Amino acid sequence: MKKVILSGLAILISWNITPSFAQSTYPNKPIKIIVPYGSGGSTDVITRMIAQKLTEKMGASIVVENKPGANAMIGTEFVANSPNDGYTLLAASSGNAANPALIGAKAQIFPRDFAPIVGLASTPNAISVNPQTPYKSLQDIVKASKSNPDSLSYAHAGIGSLQHIAGEQFKFTANIKMVDVPYKGGGPAAADVLGGQVPVLVSGLTASIGFINAGRLRPLAVTSEKRSPNLPSVPTVSESGFPGFNSVFWVALYAPAGTPAAIIQSINSDVNEILKRPEVIQQLFVQAAEPFGGTSQSLETYVKNDIQNFAKVIKSTNIKAD
């Protein structure tokens, strides 16, 4: 009987120390963050920026690896099928939230098969025009479109892109008709607006802020709930007469479902501390982005709402993936 009692005590003790032991020994090998897009884009740049700081703080090597393709599904599926030990993470973005409505059931692995960790950064889209056009406000665009439907066109980064979705959301909200002109990326879209071939551009602010600061694009509005620190004098779409309009690009860290809570909390705490550093805030500002942060629970709620909002817009505007 004495041996049975001692054995039971040993098991209880091991149960109590296992979580703290796992937390104290994590990480003990390199961590891989999968970016499901190509190198050089906003998701990649923001992830690498934070990964560098995490490497210093956690004392472990953090490797960022690009696995683009299939509307981000190749990299997303890779992480979903990885061990849930905290050593393979996903740099998810708004694209993951739009995918279930864009490409159907196979995209529902996000967020179903993942555990939210922490938001990294967010940035709005911007609705801009060539400065040679007469349009000085969003209401000018609306008046021109209503007086002559389909007379105006807007350029965006491609069919099913977040900029396309934001543009169609604005058209639907404002009850106007504009011709959308898809390009293979934000760069070519901006080039044609700069060259005067298309009057209006809907682009990520990160991609257009340089042209705006140089006076080569005139910003009419940003698509976030509040004004961007990069453009404090530029109103939001909501302030321009369309209350409640919100469409932002975000990047966040996710782990495969079942990853220990202690590991999730450890990474969350480290990232939140990093995002409060003045030099990191400034680095994000250069990218026209702002720190996201918060708890894993707040991220989960935010992304679920975003998925629902994307679904409403995509269904109501009949957007199809390219």
N, C-alpha and C positions, 0 to 999 in steps of 0.2 A: 504494500500500500504506500509506503514511504517513497518508493521508486516511482510509482505512478504519479504522486503529487509533485515530486521534483520534476518529472518529465513534463507535466502540464504547465508548471511554472516557467520552465525553459521555453516552451512554445509561446506562452503569453508574452514573455520578455522579448522573444525574437520578433513577434508581431509588432510590438511597440517601437522597436528600434529600426525596423526595416525601412520605413519611409524616410526617416531622418538620415539613415545611412546612405540610402540611394541618392538623397538630395545632396549630401555632403560630398559624394564621390562623382557627381555629375558636374561638368563633363570630364571624362577621362580619355576621350579620343576626339578627332576632328568632327565638327558638325557641318552638315551639308545643307545649304538653302537652295532649293530649286526655284528658278525664275522661269515660268512657262512661256516666256517671250524671248525675242532675240536681244542681243547686247545693245546697249546704247539708248534704249527707251527709258521712259520714266520709271517703270517698275524696276528695271535693272539698276539704274543710277541710284535710286533711293535705297534699294536693298543693299547695294554694295557700300553705300555711305554708312548705314547703320551697322552692317556686318563688321566693318573695320573697327568701329567703336566697341562692339560686343566682343571681338577678339581680344582687345586690350582689357576689358572689364572682367571677362569670364576666364581669361588665362588659357584659352583653348583656341586652336585654329578653326576658323569658320570659313568654309569654302562656298562661294556662290557659283552655281552651275546653271547655264542656260539650256533649257529643253523646250524650244518653241515648236509650234505646229498645231493644226487642228483646233483653232480657236482656243489655244492654251490647254487643250485637253490632254496632250501628250505628257507634259510636265505634271499636270494635276493628277492624272491617273498613276503616274510613277510614284508620287508621294503617297497617294491613298493606299497603294499596295506595298509600301515600305514598312519595316518594323516600327512599332509604336514605342520606341525607346528614347525619343528625343534627339536622335542624331540625323534625321532627315526631315526637313521642314519645307513648307511651301510659302513662297512669297505670292500670296493671292492678291487679286485686285478687283476693281469694279467689273472687269471683263468676266470674272468667274461668277459674279452675281447676275449678270445679264444672260449668261449662257443657257441656263435652264429654259428660258423663254425663247431663246434664239435657235437652239439646236436640239432641244427635246430631252428625252428621258436620260440619255447617257450622261448628260451634264449635271444631273441631279446628285452625282456623287459629292458635289460641293453644294452646301456644307455638310451633307448627311454623313460622309465618311471622314470628317475632320473634327478636330478640337480647336476652337479659337484660342489664340494666345494673346496677341496685342496688335493694335493698329500702329502703323509706322508714320504715315503722312497722308495728307490729302491736298488736292488742288482743284480749283474749278475749271470749267471750260470758259472760253471767252467768245462772245459774238462781236466780230470786228468787221470793218469795211475798208476798202481802199480809200485813202484820204481825198482822192479826186472825185469821189461820189458826193452827192449833196446830203447824204444821210448823217445827221448829228445825234440821233437818239434812236432807241428801239421803236418808239412810237412812229418815227419817220418811216421805218421799214414797214410797219403795220399799215400805215395810211397808203403807202405806195402799192403794197400788195393788194389791199382791198379795193383800191381804185382801178387796178389793172391786174387781175389775178394771173399768176404764173409769169408775170413780167420780170420778176426778180429770181435769181438763182443763188444758191449758197454752196460753197465747196466744203468737203469734209474728208476725213482720212480713209473712208472706205465703207462699203455696205456692211451694216451690222456693227460698225465701230461705235464707241461711246459718244463720239462727236456726231455721228449720224443720228443716234438715238436722241441726243440732246436737241439737235436741230428739228427733228420730227416732233419731239415733245413741245417745243416752242410753237411750231406751226399749229399743232392741235390745240394748244392752250389759247393762242391768239386768234384761232379760227381764220387762218389765212392760207393762201396757196402760194408756195414757192417751189421752184424746181431744185431738187437736190442733185448735186454733181459729185459723184464719188471719185476718189483718187486712190492710188496705191500708197497711202501714207500721208501724214500731215505735211511733210515737206513739199511734195508736189502740189498739194491743195493750196498751201500758202503762196507758192510761187505764182500760180495763176491769178490769185487775188492781187498780189503785189504787181503783177504785170497788166492788170486791168481786164483780164479775160472773164473773170467772175467778180461780181461786186461784193459779195458777203462771204465771210469765213467763219465757220464754227470749228474751233480748235482747242486743244488743251492749252491752258495758260502757260505752261512750261514751254511749249513749242512756239508760242507767239509773243511772249513777253519781250524778247530781244527786238523784234520788229516794231512792237508798240513803243518801246523806249526810244527807238531810233526815229520815230515819227513816220514809219512806213506803213503802219496800220493804225486806224482810228478805232479804239475800243468803244463799244456802245453799252455793253453790260457783261457782267460775270454771272455764272449760273449757280453759284452757291447761295446759301441762306443769308450769309453776311458778306460784306465787302472784303476783297482781298487786300492784305497789307501791302502787296506790290502795287496795287492800283486803288488807293484809298478814295480818290475822287470819282471813280467809275461806279455807277450804281449797279445793283443786282437786277436780275430779271424781275424779281418780286417787287422791288422798288419802282420798276419801270411800268407798273400797271398790271402785273400778273402775280398776285399774292400766292405764296406757298410754293412757287417754282423752286426746285432744287435738283441739281444734277452735278455731282462732283466725282472726281477720280480719286480713288484711295488705294493704298497698299497696306497689307496686313500680313502678319505671320500666323500660319496655321500648322498644326501637327496632325499626324494620322490619329483617328479616333482611338481612344483607349490609352493614350500617352499619360503617364502618371501625373496627377494633379500637382505634385511637388515640383516636377520639372516645368510644367506650364507656368506655375507661379514664380519660379525662379527666373525664367526668361522674361516674363511680364515685368517683374520688378526691375530687372536690369535695363530693359528697354525704356521704361518710364523714366528712370533716372537719367539715361542718356539723352532723351528727348527734352529734358529741362536745361541742358547745358547751353549757354549762350552761343558757343561756336557751332553747335549742331543746328540751333534755330536759325543762325545766319546762313549756314550751308543749305538748309532747306529753302530759305528765303531766295537764295540765288536761283533755285530751281522753281521759284514761284509756288512753293509748297509750304504747308504748315504742319507742325507736329500733330499726331493723332492721339496716341496713348490711351489711357483708361484701363479698365479691368477687362478680363476675358469675357465676363458676362455682358458688359456694355457693348463690346464688339459683336458678340453673338446677336444681340437685339438689333443693333444698327444694321448689320448685314442682312438679317431676315427681313427687315423693313425695306432695304434696298432691293432685294430680290423681288418682293411684292410690287414695288413701284416700277421696276424695270418691266415686269410682266404686264402690268396695266398699260404702260406706254407702248410696248412692242405689239401687244394684241390690238390696241385701239388704232395704231398707225400701220399695222400689217407689215412690219419690218421682217425681212427674211435674212438669214445668214448668207454671206457670200459663198 
